[in-house]
Every structure is written in C-alpha cells, then in structure tokens.
Amino acid sequence: MAFLSQDIVLDDNAFATASKDMKTLKSDAEKLKEKLEGMYKDVSEAMDTNAGKELKLTAKDVLLKPIEDMSIVIDHISTTLETIKGTGYYKDIFVKYEELNG
C-alpha cells in the first residue's frame, strides 16, 4: 500500500499579510455599502412614489444584505487570522499529528 505525502509549509508572514489584506477588504466593503446606501437613498427620495419606496426596500434586500453578509465572513476570517498568526497554532497541530503517527 502506497501512501501519498506532501510537506505542509506554514508561513507566518503569509498569515500576517492575509490578515492585513482582510482588514482592508472589510473596510472597502463597508465603504461600498455606505456608498450604495447613499445612492439608493438619493434615488428613492428623488422618486417620491411607490416605485421609489419599493426601490429602497429592494436595494436593502438585494444589494446591501449580501455586502453585509460578506462583511461578516471577512471579519470572521480576519479575526481567525489575527488569532493564529505568530502563535504556532497550526504548527502545533501538525507536530501532534506527527507524534501520533510516529
């Protein structure tokens, strides 16, 4: 029976860079959401009709909710990366794995 193996390389610098990039992405997503909210507010107020009110409701559900959801995911990833970078978290897992299989 042949076993496939591959070395796993953990790079703390890559974790730090990814964490920083996630924070930037979260900030960008929040700015986009604010900009879209302003745009749709302006459009819905310009159309002081039922259609304008419907546009405002639709914008929130269809356009803004996915951005909010994406921000939650980005925040979770960013927090996780902050927690594990420089701690050896994953390295310890692989060391324990090797000890069990050694």
Sequence and secondary structure as in RCSB ss.txt:
>XXXX:A:sequence
MAFLSQDIVLDDNAFATASKDMKTLKSDAEKLKEKLEGMYKDVSEAMDTNAGKELKLTAKDVLLKPIEDMSIVID
HISTTLETIKGTGYYKDIFVKYEELNG
>XXXX:A:secstr
           HHHHHHHHHHHHHHHHHHHHHHHHHHHHHHHHHHHS SHHHHHHHHHIIIIIIHHHHHHHHHHH
HHHHHHHHHTTTTHHHHHHHHHHHHH 
